[in-house]
Amino acid sequence: MAEYDKQIVNLAQQILGLGQPKSDPPLAESKARQQAPENTVEARPDPTDVPKGKETKTAAELAQMIEADLAMHPECPKKGFVVTVYGTTLWRAMLTIKPAAGPVRNPQEWRDLTEELAERLRKRYDLAWR
């Protein structure tokens, strides 16, 4: 077997842990081994340092939360406002104003308010894939 082939076989054996190399390790490896401390401890993050993920809600749950917030506004119609939540990671909310709402002053302001409420909820909730 050629010297090059022996080196490849030795390297494969080292990687697989099948035996000791037949020749001395390269100079760089031996220096690295000499400088590395004998008793190393793997650094693991403290569980209290890891941020907790967002809670997940279904589209229907998020839409219901936004509709409830809109209903708390004194000028909100009792019926006719329907919120639809859609999207993926950056989910959005859309307000549909149905005829049952009657005449609505400044419908764009209601749509903007819906988007503001969705933005606040996006900070706390992810959209669940159910």
Secondary structure, 3 states (H helix, E strand, C coil): CCHHHHHHHHHHHHHHCCCCCCCCCCHHHHHHHHHCCCCCCCCCCCCCCCCCCCEEECHHHHHHHHHHHHHCCCCCCCCCEEEEEECCCCCEEEEEECHHHCCCCCHHHHHHHHHHHHHHHHCCEEECCC
